[in-house]
Amino acid sequence: MATVRVDTVLSVPVQQVWEAVADVGAVHRRMLPGRVLNTRLDGDHRILTMPDGVEVRELIVAVDHELRRMAYTVVEGQRMPLTYHHASFQVFEDEAGSRLVWQTDVLPHAMAAHVRPRVEVGIREIRDVIEAAALSPQI
């Protein structure tokens, strides 16, 4: 199995980053607005609606508040020809604020080269959204 691991440093306290990641029903607002149009929960599943109407169903495997780790696997709607997709986010303290790690395991192995650029762009988008939210006044 191929693993794609990317990380980014955020100038936001670790607890604020974790709250965004752990809010599994709000990906479209707190992490990837624009890339994800809507999110809804169905038991342990999360359904992401993309801007073109495509739905991706994910099984939420873990939300571990002690480890600040959230894991999920795509079970339906995968756009890429993957036979397996499991990913996790984990938030760590960092001298600048926090570090967000996104690790994705995929099959077939060769697809990692196609997954990596998408994850690299995605983590930068997530960082920017979370940092912007931290700067805006709460209403």
C-alpha positions in Angstrom: 0.0 0.0 0.0 1.3 3.4 -0.9 1.2 6.2 1.7 1.1 9.9 1.0 2.0 12.1 4.0 1.9 15.9 3.9 1.9 18.4 6.7 1.7 22.1 7.3 2.3 24.5 10.1 -0.5 26.8 11.2 -0.2 30.0 13.2 -3.3 28.9 15.2 -3.4 27.2 18.6 -3.6 23.4 18.4 -7.1 23.3 20.0 -8.6 25.6 17.4 -7.2 23.4 14.6 -8.4 20.3 16.2 -11.9 21.7 16.7 -12.1 22.3 12.9 -10.8 18.8 12.1 -13.0 17.0 14.6 -16.1 18.8 13.4 -16.6 16.1 10.8 -20.0 17.4 9.7 -18.7 20.9 8.8 -15.9 20.2 6.2 -17.7 22.5 3.8 -17.5 25.4 6.2 -14.4 24.8 8.4 -11.9 23.2 6.1 -12.6 23.1 2.4 -15.3 25.7 1.5 -15.6 25.9 -2.3 -14.1 22.4 -2.8 -16.9 20.8 -0.8 -20.3 22.3 -1.3 -22.1 20.5 1.6 -21.6 17.8 4.3 -24.1 15.7 5.9 -23.8 12.9 8.4 -25.6 9.5 8.3 -24.6 7.5 11.4 -20.9 6.8 11.1 -20.8 8.0 7.5 -20.1 11.4 6.2 -21.4 12.4 2.7 -19.6 15.2 1.0 -21.4 16.9 -1.9 -19.0 18.4 -4.4 -19.7 21.6 -6.4 -20.6 19.5 -9.4 -23.2 17.4 -7.4 -21.1 14.3 -7.1 -21.4 12.7 -3.6 -18.5 11.0 -1.8 -19.4 8.7 1.1 -16.8 8.3 3.8 -16.9 6.1 6.9 -15.6 8.0 9.9 -13.3 5.5 11.5 -12.1 7.5 14.5 -12.3 10.9 16.2 -9.8 10.6 19.0 -9.8 13.8 21.1 -6.8 12.7 23.2 -4.6 12.0 20.2 -6.2 14.8 18.2 -6.6 12.3 15.3 -9.5 11.8 12.9 -9.5 8.9 10.4 -11.8 8.1 7.6 -12.1 5.8 4.6 -13.9 6.5 1.3 -16.5 3.9 0.6 -18.4 5.3 -2.4 -18.1 8.0 -5.0 -14.3 7.9 -5.4 -13.4 9.9 -8.5 -10.0 8.3 -9.0 -9.6 4.7 -9.9 -8.6 3.7 -6.3 -9.5 0.3 -4.8 -8.6 1.5 -1.3 -8.5 4.9 0.3 -7.9 5.5 4.0 -6.8 8.8 5.5 -6.2 10.5 8.7 -5.6 14.0 10.1 -3.6 14.5 13.2 -2.9 17.8 15.0 0.3 18.4 17.0 1.6 21.3 19.0 4.3 23.3 17.2 6.3 26.4 18.3 4.5 28.4 15.6 1.1 27.2 16.8 0.3 23.8 15.5 1.2 21.2 12.8 -1.5 19.4 10.8 -0.5 16.1 9.3 -2.7 14.5 6.6 -1.8 10.9 5.8 -3.5 8.9 3.0 -3.0 5.2 2.2 -4.1 4.2 -1.3 -4.2 1.2 -3.6 -3.1 0.6 -6.3 0.4 1.8 -5.3 0.9 3.8 -8.5 -2.0 6.1 -7.8 0.0 7.7 -5.0 1.7 9.9 -7.6 -1.8 11.2 -8.6 -3.1 11.5 -5.0 -0.1 13.5 -3.7 -0.6 16.8 -5.6 -4.3 16.9 -4.6 -3.5 16.3 -1.0 -0.7 18.9 -1.1 -3.1 21.5 -2.5 -5.8 20.5 -0.1 -3.7 20.9 3.0 -2.7 24.4 2.0 -6.3 25.3 1.4 -7.3 23.9 4.8 -4.4 25.8 6.5 -5.5 29.1 4.8 -9.2 28.6 5.8 -8.4 27.7 9.4 -6.0 30.7 9.8 -8.5 33.1 8.2 -11.2 31.9 10.6 -8.9 32.4 13.6 -8.3 36.0 12.5 -12.0 36.9 11.9 -14.1 38.0 14.9 -16.6 35.5 16.2 -20.2 36.6 16.1 
